[in-house]
Amino acid sequence: MAKKKISKSTTRGVKNLAAAVSWLETRGLEDIECIVPDMAGVARGKMMPVGKFLDASRMALPGSIFLQTITGDYPADEADYPFDAADGDIHLEPDFSTLSVVPWASDPTAQVIHDAYQQDGRPVEIAPRQLLRRIIELYRHKGWEAVVAPELEFYFVERNQDPDYPLKPPVGRSGRAETGRQSYSMAAVNEFDDLFDDIYDFSEAQGLEIDTLIHEEGAAQMEINLRHGDPLALADQVFLFKRTIREAALKHNMYATFMAKPIANEPGSAMHIHQSVVDSKTGKNIFSGDDGKPTPEFFSFLAGQQRYLPHVMCIMAPYVNSYRRLMRKSVAPINVHWGYDNRTVGLRVPNSSAENRRIENRIPSSDANPYLAIAASLACGYLGMTQGLSPSEPIEGSAYNLPFGLPRGLLEAVELFEECEELAEIFGSGFVATYRAIKQAEFETYMGVISPWEREYLLLNV
């Protein structure tokens, strides 16, 4: 497969409304998608003619867009979370740095991500993008800049219109579906050359940056690595990449799925997050000292991840399906141990130079909202550094046989999140209560479905 270098491009982003006018007119764009990521990371918003958008670029939507569950329902009114009974409007303001084309649209169309504000100008505290902004500001107040690099795993599967049937790998150019593990296989990637060409073309048109692309362990499971940078910019890229990959797959008569565990007996899909912190003034990585050795800040960040990641698991693993990935010997971590270049632990320290020293959080699944997952991971590290915590000793060898250190299910994870006062202070009590209500409502919906396992083993045996 001919690999294309995707680099930062003027195809993405402008500074202000005046520049947006010129950008849109130069490209002859007719419509614009005004989008905002909701709690699940789903794009909500409106499409409108470019002329109308430029006349009044501030847009209103009901505040309930941040209360919607993945099934399209809402938590019960009697649930103890803050909500506007009248479902009044919030204002959405475009972040013009995210302006780009929609390359798969049938008509010339642009897109721009928006931020959510209350009528009085206050940020909507439960909006995922605003939450990530708040965590970034906590770092800046300390003279730090967080740096992240996400790695996003996903599966290609055959079209499946009946949810009662298991998902299957798609047929590639050879005319055969994968049947065995093809980790890092170039031939397996080449099976989908035309599809990847479209992913690269769509990405280049939007100014999105792909660092590398590999075949993962599962059948038709892939991974895209993004270049390191500002947490908000990288969360935007993951948000847009998910949509891009789905659209490219549909063009080739297949689905791309970011479910954490879409196929039984195949590895789950993760969203690993590489993290480091630099000094705002000097730009130096504070995880390394002048002698090139790890600093106290490095170890405290690690310790914060160990201490608090179990309490944000309902964000890192947001659905019932997510916990099917986090099982023993499933090529996914089951605890928050750490180690040097050890892929069996939840927190890996990759081999690197001193200036590139970083910590890889291997716990989040690919179904997580990138804004919330990055915010939560950085919040854990922040608490570790501000509290001066110390980590455990690094693990050598496999951590898969060590005890579980993570919650085993969604309700347990939600309870851990709700009880953590330190995180509630950072996230805001309104966000914690709202997120809890949404996850509990989703769990109740799940409990209303009878699974094939129950019909297989309980129908005639109990």
C-alpha positions, -999 to +999 in steps of 0.1 A: +000+000+000+013+034-009+015+054+024+007+091+022+022+116+046-006+135+062+008+168+076-008+199+091-024+218+063-041+251+055-071+229+046-080+230+083-089+260+105-089+298+104-085+325+131-118+343+131-151+349+113-136+373+087-111+346+077-139+320+076-158+341+051-129+341+027-121+304+034-157+293+026-161+316-004-128+305-020-138+269-018-174+275-031-189+257-001-227+258+000-236+242+034-220+239+068-224+214+095-224+231+129-215+203+153-209+197+190-198+164+206-223+151+232-216+129+262-211+098+240-189+117+216-217+117+190-219+147+167-250+168+174-260+200+158-275+216+127-268+219+090-275+253+074-266+272+042-232+290+045-249+324+040-272+319+070-243+307+091-222+338+082-251+361+090-255+347+125-227+323+134-240+319+170-263+289+172-289+278+198-298+242+207-317+227+237-294+220+267-308+184+267-283+174+239-259+167+268-284+145+286-291+121+259-281+084+263-265+063+236-300+048+230-315+083+224-333+083+258-330+106+288-325+099+325-357+098+345-370+132+357-368+120+393-331+113+390-309+135+412-291+155+386-292+192+375-315+198+345-337+225+331-373+213+333-381+237+305-352+225+283-341+260+275-316+269+249-278+270+252-256+289+228-230+272+206-201+293+193-179+280+165-142+273+171-129+284+137-097+266+142-117+234+135-132+246+102-127+221+074-145+205+045-167+174+047-150+154+019-177+126+017-206+150+014-226+149-019-228+187-020-199+212-012-201+212+026-180+225+055-180+215+092-170+234+123-169+222+159-187+244+185-184+252+222-214+253+245-223+283+266-251+293+289-273+323+281-252+345+304-219+335+288-207+309+313-194+276+298-218+247+300-200+227+327-212+193+316-202+198+279-173+174+272-152+199+252-156+225+279-146+200+306-114+192+287-107+230+284-111+232+322-085+205+328-061+221+304-065+254+323-056+236+356-023+227+341-017+262+328-023+277+362+007+256+374+029+267+345+024+234+327+012+223+292-001+188+288+008+169+256-010+138+244-009+113+215-039+090+212-038+056+195-072+045+181-081+008+175-112-003+155-126-031+135-139-034+099-169-057+098-194-069+073-226-049+071-249-063+097-285-051+099-297-077+124-283-071+159-291-108+169-264-120+145-227-119+155-204-095+136-180-110+110-148-098+094-153-083+059-140-098+026-110-080+013-095-078-022-085-115-021-121-125-019-116-141+015-122-129+051-094-131+077-095-162+099-064-159+119-043-133+138-025-110+115-007-086+139+014-060+120+008-078+087+012-056+057-006-082+035-036-079+058-035-041+055-032-044+017-065-063+017-082-030+021-059-007+000-088+012-017-105+018+017-073+031+033-067+053+003-101+070+010-093+073+047-061+091+038-077+113+012-106+122+036-081+129+063-059+151+041-089+171+029-098+178+066-062+186+076-061+157+100-027+142+109-021+104+108+013+093+121+011+056+114-014+029+105-010-008+115-030-040+115-037-051+151-042-086+165-079-091+158-094-101+124-097-069+104-087-049+134-067-018+127-050+010+146-043+046+137-017+065+157-019+103+159+009+127+163+014+143+198+001+177+206-024+199+224-050+177+242-080+197+228-067+195+192-060+158+195-095+151+210-110+170+181-090+148+157-101+116+173-137+129+172-134+136+135-114+105+127-141+082+141-166+098+117-141+098+088-133+061+092-170+052+095-179+071+063-150+057+043-160+021+054-196+027+043-184+038+009-168+003+006-200-015+018-187-023+053-189-010+088-161+004+109-169-001+146-153+014+177-171-010+201-147-021+228-155-058+222-174-062+190-165-099+183-163-127+208-129-145+211-112-115+194-092-088+212-110-057+222-103-022+209-085+004+229-077+041+228-043+043+243-033+078+254+004+088+255+009+117+280+037+140+290+039+175+305+061+204+295+071+236+312+050+265+297+080+289+297+109+266+286+090+239+266+111+213+285+095+180+294+091+181+332+092+143+334+130+144+328+156+163+347+188+179+335+206+146+341+181+128+318+166+108+347+129+107+357+118+135+379+096+135+410+068+150+388+071+119+365+066+095+394+038+116+410+019+117+377+022+079+375+010+076+411-020+098+404-029+076+375-026+045+398-047+062+425-075+077+405-079+058+372-102+032+389-124+061+399-128+073+363-134+039+347-170+048+338-154+074+315-126+052+302-150+022+298-184+039+294-207+010+284-216-025+295-197-039+265-165-020+275-159-044+304-159-074+282-126-061+269-110-059+303-108-096+310-079-117+321-056-128+292-075-107+267-045-085+256-060-057+277-049-045+312-069-055+342-050-033+368-032-001+373+003-015+377+031+002+357+063-009+340+090+000+316+081-011+280+056-035+294+024-040+274+007-061+301+002-033+326-023-005+326+005+022+326+034+016+302+065+038+301+078+033+265+114+033+256+124+069+246+149+097+249+147+119+280+130+147+261+103+123+249+097+106+282+060+098+285+034+076+301+010+055+281-024+049+296-035+016+281-068+014+300-093+035+279-114+016+253-120+030+218-157+036+226-148+063+250-156+099+243-121+113+235-127+146+252-138+130+284-112+102+284-083+126+278-097+150+304-101+122+330-066+108+323-049+142+327-070+149+358-056+118+375-020+128+367-027+164+378-039+152+412-009+129+415+015+158+409-003+184+431-006+159+459+030+146+456+019+110+454+044+081+451+038+051+427+042+014+434+073-004+422+074-012+384+063-046+372+087-069+354+071-097+334+034-102+329+008-084+350-021-104+335-020-130+364-020-103+391-052-094+409-078-072+392-073-035+401-102-021+380-140-023+384-155-053+367-188-036+356-204-003+348-224+002+380-194-005+402-174+020+381-201+047+384-202+043+421-164+047+424-166+079+403-194+094+424-177+088+457-143+104+448-144+139+462-111+150+446-124+143+411-158+158+419-140+191+428-123+191+394-152+178+372-179+197+391-207+181+410-231+189+381-211+169+357-207+139+381-244+138+388-254+141+352-229+115+340-240+091+367-277+096+357-269+089+320-249+057+327-276+044+351-303+050+325-282+032+299-277+003+322-314+000+328-320-001+291-294-028+287-311-049+314-343-049+293-326-069+266-324-107+268-290-119+254-283-150+233-262-164+263-293-164+284-314-182+258-285-207+252-278-217+288-310-208+308-338-216+284-339-254+290-315-259+319-329-240+348 
